[in-house]
Amino acid sequence: MDFRLSDEQIEWRDLCHRFAVEVMRPVAADYDRSQEVPWPVIGEARKWKLSGLDWIQKMATDNDGLDGIIYQEELNWGCAGLALAIGASSLAVAGIASSGTPDQIAKWIPECMGIGDDIKLGAYAVTEAGAGSDVASLRTTAKRDGDEWVLNGTKVFISNGGIADVTVVVATVDPKLGHRGQASFVVPKDAPGISQGKKEDKLGIRASQTAEVVLEDCRIPLDNLLGGLDKLEKKLERARSGESTGRQSGALATFEMTRPLVGAGALGIARAAYEWTMEHLEDKSEGGTPVLELQRYQQVLADVATEIESARLLVWRAAWMGRAGLPMTGGQGSMSKLKAGDVAMWATTTLMDLVGDYSQTTECPLEKWFRDAKIFQIFEGTAQVQRLVISRMQREEIQGRLKAAAEAVQQPVAA
Ligand SMILES: Cc1cc2nc3c(=O)[nH]c(=O)nc-3n(C[C@H](O)[C@H](O)[C@H](O)COP(=O)(O)OP(=O)(O)OC[C@H]3O[C@@H](n4cnc5c(N)ncnc54)[C@H](O)[C@@H]3O)c2cc1C
């Protein structure tokens, strides 16, 4: 086992960190206040090849699965809101890549990112009021009308909602079939009937636009159904006949692979808060702080550092398993996101306690990291839902192991 980063990974980490220091940190507080879309930062990320097709290619050819993790930790160290503004289009890209035909992938992925200096954005719209964790109960409908699909419904809390050039919408074609009656549709921004609803005024990650996406008799061509009509009809037929498709376990496996990336973002915030607090307390101690007070600081800082390291190990392991094609049947991906999200929230709170009253002012950067941390316990599966997934996967894995062991005992021993 070797936990060291390669020279290339160190070079990549340094590039991402330099971007965070030079481009993100100087403007993070301004965008946090104004909640404007940070177009200049998104543009700079493209110039640095930290977004767009170059970046997708780098992620696709990452041998150990760590490049994406390093990128997320460093950019979220810079500013979690700006990091999501730069990266939210990749949610749409992932939706297209996982469900689209090769022709759809070639056509629509560039439309989610743009090519060269031409910046485009994508959004991935699943959540509705009353259907967040419980995605089986989506109410947005897609009905076929001749050569078109007609979409109706309202998506809420959508990153890049209303400003995306392409929105991938998950809608139900047959509500009776729950998640098996759903499909994904590509909706370009000029499609008739799509509009932006309320833009959210958020607690944290305020540089990333979050808004409702309203679909009122929104018409799109038949070809915009990801995966195509034949595939959908077969899937619906199987669902109606009660035959298992294995789709849900496929979706779960995909989530296990994407969750470490979100966990890495949470780690970036926790690390930023930890590093800042350490320096702040050192500066404060220069005038002479009593030994007992210094030891109290050290106790807390050591706990925070240890928690960050443990979360990072879970994140790295899950990312490596995902890239190596090892099934995360024990919920390792969910564990990594759960732990990192909880560590970010706990660390920012604990460090604020240590710093004291100054941490309650907007002058103190801990205040922003504390607000930014919360979302990591909510999106991409809430902390509570991660626990359900982990406990179910653990139970299945342990029962499987015990059953195999019991069967092995019953086998006659070879002579
Ligand atoms: C800033 C931001 C950006 C987002 N970006 C996107 C995006 O780009 N695209 C998108 O589709 N969505 C997005 N979302 C939505 C996000 O994915 C949902 O908020 C999340 O899935 C939780 O759903 P919910 O808010 O409806 O909460 P609910 O599912 O209603 O849950 C409410 C509470 O109940 C708990 N709970 C729910 N079910 C259970 C259970 N069975 N057992 C125990 N506890 C349970 C939850 O953990 C939570 O604490 C975003 C949200 C935010 C805040």
The ligand as an SDF file (V2000), in Angstrom:
LIG
                    3D

 53 58  0  0  0  0  0  0  0  0999 V2000
  -27.8550   24.4880   -2.6510 C   0  0  0  0  0  0  0  0  0  0  0  0
  -28.5750   23.3140   -3.1980 C   0  0  0  0  0  0  0  0  0  0  0  0
  -28.2780   22.8650   -4.4690 C   0  0  0  0  0  0  0  0  0  0  0  0
  -28.9800   21.7780   -5.0010 C   0  0  0  0  0  0  0  0  0  0  0  0
  -28.7280   21.3830   -6.2990 N   0  0  0  0  0  0  0  0  0  0  0  0
  -29.5390   20.4470   -6.8710 C   0  0  0  0  0  0  0  0  0  0  0  0
  -29.4170   20.1350   -8.2540 C   0  0  0  0  0  0  0  0  0  0  0  0
  -28.5790   20.6780   -8.9790 O   0  0  0  0  0  0  0  0  0  0  0  0
  -30.2900   19.2350   -8.7850 N   0  0  0  0  0  0  0  0  0  0  0  0
  -31.2470   18.6050   -8.0370 C   0  0  0  0  0  0  0  0  0  0  0  0
  -32.0110   17.8120   -8.5800 O   0  0  0  0  0  0  0  0  0  0  0  0
  -31.3700   18.8710   -6.7100 N   0  0  0  0  0  0  0  0  0  0  0  0
  -30.5530   19.7770   -6.1080 C   0  0  0  0  0  0  0  0  0  0  0  0
  -30.6910   20.0890   -4.7850 N   0  0  0  0  0  0  0  0  0  0  0  0
  -31.7060   19.3970   -3.9940 C   0  0  0  0  0  0  0  0  0  0  0  0
  -31.1150   18.3820   -3.0370 C   0  0  0  0  0  0  0  0  0  0  0  0
  -30.6070   17.2890   -3.7190 O   0  0  0  0  0  0  0  0  0  0  0  0
  -32.2290   18.0180   -2.0310 C   0  0  0  0  0  0  0  0  0  0  0  0
  -32.3880   19.1290   -1.1900 O   0  0  0  0  0  0  0  0  0  0  0  0
  -31.8920   16.7850   -1.2300 C   0  0  0  0  0  0  0  0  0  0  0  0
  -31.9790   15.6500   -2.0510 O   0  0  0  0  0  0  0  0  0  0  0  0
  -32.8470   16.5880   -0.0520 C   0  0  0  0  0  0  0  0  0  0  0  0
  -34.1490   16.6290   -0.4690 O   0  0  0  0  0  0  0  0  0  0  0  0
  -35.2090   17.5760    0.2710 P   0  0  0  0  0  0  0  0  0  0  0  0
  -34.5700   18.9020    0.4750 O   0  0  0  0  0  0  0  0  0  0  0  0
  -36.4780   17.5160   -0.4870 O   0  0  0  0  0  0  0  0  0  0  0  0
  -35.3840   16.9320    1.6940 O   0  0  0  0  0  0  0  0  0  0  0  0
  -36.3430   15.7270    2.1160 P   0  0  0  0  0  0  0  0  0  0  0  0
  -36.0790   14.5470    1.2740 O   0  0  0  0  0  0  0  0  0  0  0  0
  -37.7320   16.2490    2.1740 O   0  0  0  0  0  0  0  0  0  0  0  0
  -35.8310   15.4490    3.5750 O   0  0  0  0  0  0  0  0  0  0  0  0
  -36.0910   16.3220    4.6750 C   0  0  0  0  0  0  0  0  0  0  0  0
  -35.3720   15.7450    5.8810 C   0  0  0  0  0  0  0  0  0  0  0  0
  -35.8690   14.4150    6.1590 O   0  0  0  0  0  0  0  0  0  0  0  0
  -34.7970   13.4780    6.1480 C   0  0  0  0  0  0  0  0  0  0  0  0
  -35.2960   12.2090    5.5810 N   0  0  0  0  0  0  0  0  0  0  0  0
  -35.8860   12.0280    4.3810 C   0  0  0  0  0  0  0  0  0  0  0  0
  -36.1830   10.7210    4.2040 N   0  0  0  0  0  0  0  0  0  0  0  0
  -35.7420   10.0830    5.3090 C   0  0  0  0  0  0  0  0  0  0  0  0
  -35.7630    8.7190    5.7410 C   0  0  0  0  0  0  0  0  0  0  0  0
  -36.2940    7.7550    4.9750 N   0  0  0  0  0  0  0  0  0  0  0  0
  -35.1930    8.4160    6.9420 N   0  0  0  0  0  0  0  0  0  0  0  0
  -34.6470    9.3770    7.7320 C   0  0  0  0  0  0  0  0  0  0  0  0
  -34.6340   10.6930    7.3900 N   0  0  0  0  0  0  0  0  0  0  0  0
  -35.1730   11.0340    6.1930 C   0  0  0  0  0  0  0  0  0  0  0  0
  -33.7240   14.0900    5.2790 C   0  0  0  0  0  0  0  0  0  0  0  0
  -32.4650   13.5660    5.5780 O   0  0  0  0  0  0  0  0  0  0  0  0
  -33.8660   15.5680    5.6460 C   0  0  0  0  0  0  0  0  0  0  0  0
  -33.1790   15.8180    6.8330 O   0  0  0  0  0  0  0  0  0  0  0  0
  -29.9740   21.1300   -4.2240 C   0  0  0  0  0  0  0  0  0  0  0  0
  -30.2430   21.5740   -2.9210 C   0  0  0  0  0  0  0  0  0  0  0  0
  -29.5880   22.6590   -2.4150 C   0  0  0  0  0  0  0  0  0  0  0  0
  -29.9500   23.1340   -1.0220 C   0  0  0  0  0  0  0  0  0  0  0  0
  1  2  1  0
  2  3  1  0
  2 52  2  0
  3  4  2  0
  4  5  1  0
  4 50  1  0
  5  6  2  0
  6  7  1  0
  6 13  1  0
  7  8  2  0
  7  9  1  0
  9 10  1  0
 10 11  2  0
 10 12  1  0
 12 13  2  0
 13 14  1  0
 14 15  1  0
 14 50  1  0
 15 16  1  0
 16 17  1  0
 16 18  1  0
 18 19  1  0
 18 20  1  0
 20 21  1  0
 20 22  1  0
 22 23  1  0
 23 24  1  0
 24 25  2  0
 24 26  1  0
 24 27  1  0
 27 28  1  0
 28 29  2  0
 28 30  1  0
 28 31  1  0
 31 32  1  0
 32 33  1  0
 33 34  1  0
 33 48  1  0
 34 35  1  0
 35 36  1  0
 35 46  1  0
 36 37  1  0
 36 45  1  0
 37 38  2  0
 38 39  1  0
 39 40  1  0
 39 45  2  0
 40 41  1  0
 40 42  2  0
 42 43  1  0
 43 44  2  0
 44 45  1  0
 46 47  1  0
 46 48  1  0
 48 49  1  0
 50 51  2  0
 51 52  1  0
 52 53  1  0
M  END
$$$$
